[in-house]
Amino acid sequence: MKTTRIDFVDNATTKEAGMYALKYGWAFAKGVSRDINSFAHKQPWVCVAVVLIVAVVTGSMLVAEARMERDHASKEMIKLQQQVEQLSCAVEEGA
């Protein structure tokens, strides 16, 4: 088993602190990726189900938003058509 030495730096400069953050952030990302990969190999159907559920929920939300925008636009169009009809009636009566 290989042991590594842990360095504790009390007075690190900003550059050194940034390098430590990058180094250990990269190690954390690799570890999380490795854990997700091993879980996906052990339980592939769970991952497929999660992706499917997220896709269906996201799609439903996007469709609902598009319908809401369409309904709002239709309502505004009807309101404008009524105003045009009222103005044309007023012009015809005045003529």
KATA-V675202 format. One record per residue. N is the residue number from 0. NEAR is the number of other C-alpha atoms within 8 Angstrom. D_FIRST is the distance of its C-alpha to the first C-alpha in Angstrom with 1 decimal. Layout:
BEGIN
N_NEAR_D_FIRST, N_NEAR_D_FIRST
END
This chain:
BEGIN
0_2_0.0, 1_3_3.8, 2_4_6.4, 3_4_9.8, 4_4_13.2, 5_4_15.6, 6_4_19.1, 7_4_22.1, 8_5_25.3, 9_4_28.6, 10_4_31.1, 11_8_29.7, 12_6_32.4, 13_6_33.2, 14_7_31.8, 15_8_28.4, 16_9_28.4, 17_8_29.2, 18_8_26.4, 19_8_23.9, 20_8_25.6, 21_8_25.4, 22_8_21.7, 23_8_20.6, 24_8_23.4, 25_8_22.2, 26_8_18.6, 27_8_20.5, 28_8_22.8, 29_8_20.1, 30_8_18.5, 31_8_22.0, 32_8_22.9, 33_8_20.0, 34_8_21.0, 35_8_24.7, 36_8_24.1, 37_8_22.3, 38_9_25.2, 39_10_27.8, 40_7_26.5, 41_6_26.6, 42_8_29.9, 43_9_31.9, 44_6_35.3, 45_8_34.4, 46_9_33.6, 47_8_36.8, 48_8_38.8, 49_8_37.4, 50_8_38.3, 51_8_41.7, 52_8_42.5, 53_8_41.6, 54_8_43.7, 55_8_46.7, 56_8_46.6, 57_8_46.4, 58_8_49.2, 59_8_51.4, 60_8_51.1, 61_8_52.0, 62_8_54.9, 63_8_56.2, 64_8_56.0, 65_8_57.9, 66_8_60.5, 67_8_61.0, 68_8_61.6, 69_8_64.0, 70_8_65.9, 71_8_66.2, 72_8_67.5, 73_8_70.0, 74_8_71.2, 75_8_71.8, 76_8_73.6, 77_8_75.9, 78_8_76.7, 79_8_77.6, 80_8_79.7, 81_8_81.6, 82_8_82.3, 83_8_83.5, 84_8_85.9, 85_8_87.2, 86_8_87.8, 87_8_89.6, 88_8_91.7, 89_8_92.7, 90_8_93.6, 91_7_95.7, 92_6_97.6, 93_5_98.3, 94_4_99.7
END
